[in-house]
Amino acid sequence: ERELILASAGTQGPVVPVSGTLHALFEEQAARTPDAVAVVAGGVSLSYREVDERANRLAWHLRSLGVGAESLVGVCLERGPELVPALIGVLKSGAAYLPLDPVNPAERLSFMLADAGARVVVTESGLLPVLDGFEGESVVLDELESERVDALPGVSGPDNAVYVIYTSGSTGRPKGVVLSHANVVRLLETAQEHYAFDGSDVWSMFHSYAFDVSVFEMWGALAHGGTLVVVPR
């Protein structure tokens, strides 16, 4: 039985290392289908080009603040049209994102910010009270004056952090779990072998972006040319 299992496992062939990043996958898709609908949220439809430009705009500003590979940027936004471009913008800057869903208690958000050591948070003016006490840099999207939307040179690779999502804390204090781009790209590659995602697919971003299932929902759509519908709270 042992030999049968080992022989079966050996038929898969050598494992090919992941060479890309999530934001690079998105950029490639945006170049292929710039006018296709990428995100629908709050009655707003954004094409792949529009999402890419909004993400670049934020990424350039984050770079100006010194953000780069292995930096950690908090994202505190409602489930609206700015959420997905902001998450991609953080990745384009080279950083990993720390999801700070405003539906969570303020105490939990404060704990995660302090525990993770994030010094920059992307938010909107109406949510600044949620971040009361945060002493770092708050990037307020509805007040952002940067207009640069051209592509950025890449500074992160597959082994760099892509996000830090905190556990529920049901067994004690919440713990931050760090994943790399390679982890998520490998998930997508493996799922694609079974499901053959393409541009005809419409995905719901139903889960909170502070819950890891949202990662599969978001990138299952955007890495393959599909449409992502952000479901309101």
Backbone torsions as a table, in degrees:
resi	resn	phi	psi	omega
1	GLU	NA	-41.1	179.1
2	ARG	-61.8	-44.4	-179.3
3	GLU	-65.0	-36.9	178.2
4	LEU	-62.8	-43.5	-179.4
5	ILE	-64.9	-46.0	-179.0
6	LEU	-64.5	-40.2	179.3
7	ALA	-65.1	-40.1	178.9
8	SER	-64.6	-43.4	179.7
9	ALA	-63.1	-33.9	-176.9
10	GLY	-71.7	-12.0	-178.1
11	THR	-79.5	-7.0	-176.6
12	GLN	-75.7	-17.5	-179.0
13	GLY	84.0	174.1	-177.3
14	PRO	-67.1	147.7	177.0
15	VAL	-79.4	125.2	-179.9
16	VAL	-88.1	125.3	-179.6
17	PRO	-60.7	145.1	174.9
18	VAL	-72.9	132.8	-176.6
19	SER	-114.7	-7.9	-174.2
20	GLY	-113.1	179.2	175.7
21	THR	-123.1	163.9	-178.8
22	LEU	-64.6	-44.4	-178.0
23	HIS	-68.2	-28.2	175.3
24	ALA	-68.2	-38.8	175.8
25	LEU	-59.8	-42.0	179.2
26	PHE	-65.0	-43.6	-179.3
27	GLU	-61.3	-40.0	178.1
28	GLU	-63.8	-40.7	179.3
29	GLN	-68.3	-40.6	179.2
30	ALA	-63.0	-33.3	177.8
31	ALA	-70.7	-32.4	-179.4
32	ARG	-77.3	-41.5	-174.5
33	THR	-133.2	64.8	-174.1
34	PRO	-61.4	-29.5	-175.2
35	ASP	-95.6	-3.9	177.8
36	ALA	-69.6	150.5	179.8
37	VAL	-74.4	122.0	-179.4
38	ALA	-97.0	-45.6	-173.4
39	VAL	-136.0	135.4	171.4
40	VAL	-122.0	123.6	-177.9
41	ALA	-155.2	130.5	175.5
42	GLY	56.7	35.7	-179.9
43	GLY	80.7	3.5	-179.6
44	VAL	-109.8	133.7	175.3
45	SER	-111.3	129.8	179.8
46	LEU	-118.6	132.5	176.7
47	SER	-77.7	169.2	176.0
48	TYR	-60.0	-38.4	178.2
49	ARG	-63.4	-43.6	-178.0
50	GLU	-66.3	-41.7	177.6
51	VAL	-63.1	-42.7	-179.0
52	ASP	-61.8	-43.6	-178.6
53	GLU	-68.1	-40.3	177.7
54	ARG	-64.5	-38.9	179.4
55	ALA	-66.5	-42.5	178.9
56	ASN	-62.0	-40.5	-179.0
57	ARG	-58.4	-45.6	178.6
58	LEU	-68.9	-42.5	-176.5
59	ALA	-60.8	-42.1	178.4
60	TRP	-61.2	-40.5	179.8
61	HIS	-66.0	-42.3	178.8
62	LEU	-62.6	-39.2	177.2
63	ARG	-60.0	-37.9	-179.8
64	SER	-65.9	-19.4	178.0
65	LEU	-91.2	3.1	179.4
66	GLY	91.3	10.5	180.0
67	VAL	-75.7	140.2	179.0
68	GLY	-160.4	-159.7	-178.5
69	ALA	-57.7	134.9	-179.5
70	GLU	70.8	5.7	167.2
71	SER	-73.8	161.0	177.8
72	LEU	-127.5	122.9	-177.2
73	VAL	-118.4	123.7	176.3
74	GLY	-73.3	145.2	175.5
75	VAL	-126.8	113.1	-179.0
76	CYS	-120.7	93.6	-176.6
77	LEU	-140.7	154.4	172.8
78	GLU	-76.1	173.2	-176.8
79	ARG	-84.2	67.2	-177.7
80	GLY	-121.5	-167.8	-175.4
81	PRO	-67.3	-17.7	-178.7
82	GLU	-87.5	-12.4	-173.1
83	LEU	-63.5	-55.6	-175.4
84	VAL	-65.0	-46.4	175.8
85	PRO	-58.2	-34.2	179.6
86	ALA	-67.3	-43.4	179.0
87	LEU	-61.8	-42.8	178.9
88	ILE	-68.0	-37.3	178.5
89	GLY	-61.3	-39.7	176.7
90	VAL	-61.2	-43.8	-179.8
91	LEU	-65.9	-39.2	179.1
92	LYS	-63.8	-29.8	178.0
93	SER	-69.5	-15.6	-177.3
94	GLY	106.4	-13.5	-174.2
95	ALA	-85.2	172.6	169.1
96	ALA	-103.4	153.0	179.7
97	TYR	-102.2	146.3	174.9
98	LEU	-112.2	105.0	-176.9
99	PRO	-71.3	127.5	-180.0
100	LEU	-122.9	71.8	-177.6
101	ASP	-61.6	120.2	-176.4
102	PRO	-64.4	-9.4	175.1
103	VAL	-71.1	-17.7	179.8
104	ASN	-76.0	154.7	176.4
105	PRO	-60.1	145.8	-179.6
106	ALA	-58.1	-35.0	-179.4
107	GLU	-62.9	-40.4	178.8
108	ARG	-66.6	-42.3	179.1
109	LEU	-61.7	-43.8	179.6
110	SER	-62.7	-41.5	179.6
111	PHE	-62.2	-46.2	-177.5
112	MET	-63.3	-42.2	179.3
113	LEU	-61.1	-44.2	-179.1
114	ALA	-70.2	-43.4	-177.0
115	ASP	-66.1	-40.2	-178.5
116	ALA	-80.3	-19.8	-179.8
117	GLY	73.7	25.2	179.2
118	ALA	-69.5	132.0	-179.1
119	ARG	-108.6	-3.9	178.3
120	VAL	-133.4	135.7	177.1
121	VAL	-130.7	132.2	174.5
122	VAL	-94.5	127.7	-176.6
123	THR	-152.9	-167.3	174.0
124	GLU	-130.5	160.4	-170.4
125	SER	-57.7	-36.7	-178.3
126	GLY	-68.1	-14.2	-178.3
127	LEU	-105.3	1.7	179.6
128	LEU	-57.1	-36.6	176.9
129	PRO	-61.1	-28.1	178.7
130	VAL	-64.9	-28.2	-177.2
131	LEU	-99.2	21.4	-179.4
132	ASP	-54.5	127.7	-179.2
133	GLY	100.6	-14.1	178.7
134	PHE	-71.2	126.1	-174.1
135	GLU	-101.7	2.4	179.8
136	GLY	-87.3	-158.1	-178.4
137	GLU	-90.8	122.7	176.2
138	SER	-101.1	120.5	176.9
139	VAL	-97.4	108.8	-174.5
140	VAL	-95.2	110.4	-171.6
141	LEU	-60.6	-40.1	-177.1
142	ASP	-76.8	0.5	175.1
143	GLU	-120.5	5.1	-176.4
144	LEU	-71.4	126.1	-175.1
145	GLU	-98.8	-10.9	-179.1
146	SER	-61.2	135.5	-179.4
147	GLU	-117.7	4.6	-177.0
148	ARG	-76.8	121.1	-175.4
149	VAL	-124.9	8.8	178.9
150	ASP	-75.1	165.9	-176.2
151	ALA	-67.2	151.7	179.3
152	LEU	-103.5	149.1	170.2
153	PRO	-69.6	139.2	-178.1
154	GLY	-72.2	142.1	177.8
155	VAL	-127.5	-1.4	179.6
156	SER	-123.1	159.1	-178.5
157	GLY	-128.7	-175.0	-175.3
158	PRO	-62.1	-25.7	-178.0
159	ASP	-90.0	-3.4	177.1
160	ASN	-78.7	156.6	-179.3
161	ALA	-64.7	142.4	178.1
162	VAL	-109.7	-35.6	175.1
163	TYR	-160.9	164.5	172.1
164	VAL	-127.4	112.0	178.4
165	ILE	-112.0	133.2	-176.5
166	TYR	-90.8	142.5	176.4
167	THR	-69.4	171.4	-176.7
168	SER	-68.0	-27.4	-176.5
169	GLY	85.6	13.4	-176.8
170	SER	-66.6	-20.6	178.3
171	THR	-104.2	14.9	-178.1
172	GLY	145.0	-141.8	177.5
173	ARG	-76.7	144.4	177.2
174	PRO	-58.5	148.8	-178.9
175	LYS	-124.0	134.1	179.2
176	GLY	-79.8	128.3	179.3
177	VAL	-108.6	121.4	-176.3
178	VAL	-99.3	126.9	173.9
179	LEU	-116.9	156.7	178.0
180	SER	-102.0	165.4	173.7
181	HIS	-56.7	-41.0	-177.5
182	ALA	-59.2	-37.5	178.8
183	ASN	-58.9	-47.0	-175.6
184	VAL	-76.0	-39.5	177.9
185	VAL	-61.8	-39.8	178.0
186	ARG	-63.4	-40.8	176.3
187	LEU	-57.8	-45.9	-178.8
188	LEU	-65.4	-41.6	179.9
189	GLU	-62.7	-42.5	-179.4
190	THR	-68.1	-42.7	179.4
191	ALA	-65.0	-37.1	-178.7
192	GLN	-62.2	-32.3	178.0
193	GLU	-61.9	-30.2	-176.0
194	HIS	-96.6	-31.7	-169.2
195	TYR	-113.8	-17.6	177.5
196	ALA	52.2	59.2	177.6
197	PHE	-64.5	149.1	175.4
198	ASP	-155.3	-170.9	-175.0
199	GLY	-69.3	-8.7	178.9
200	SER	-86.5	-7.3	-175.9
201	ASP	-82.4	139.8	172.9
202	VAL	-116.7	121.5	-176.8
203	TRP	-109.2	146.4	171.3
204	SER	-99.4	131.1	168.5
205	MET	-90.8	84.5	-170.9
206	PHE	-90.5	-36.3	-177.3
207	HIS	-82.6	157.2	174.4
208	SER	-59.2	144.0	178.0
209	TYR	-72.7	-1.3	172.1
210	ALA	-95.2	8.5	178.5
211	PHE	-121.7	135.0	-166.8
212	ASP	-65.9	-19.3	177.2
213	VAL	-62.1	-28.1	179.5
214	SER	-61.6	-28.4	-179.5
215	VAL	-64.0	-44.6	178.7
216	PHE	-65.7	-41.6	179.9
217	GLU	-62.5	-47.1	-175.5
218	MET	-67.0	-49.8	-174.1
219	TRP	-83.6	-22.7	172.2
220	GLY	-59.4	-35.4	176.6
221	ALA	-78.8	-56.0	-165.8
222	LEU	-76.6	-21.0	177.6
223	ALA	-82.7	-10.7	-174.9
224	HIS	-125.7	12.3	175.5
225	GLY	85.2	9.6	-179.7
226	GLY	-81.9	-177.4	178.4
227	THR	-109.3	133.0	179.9
228	LEU	-106.9	119.8	178.3
229	VAL	-101.5	113.1	-179.6
230	VAL	-81.9	112.9	-175.4
231	VAL	-79.5	127.4	179.3
232	PRO	-61.5	155.6	-179.4
233	ARG	-58.1	NA	NA
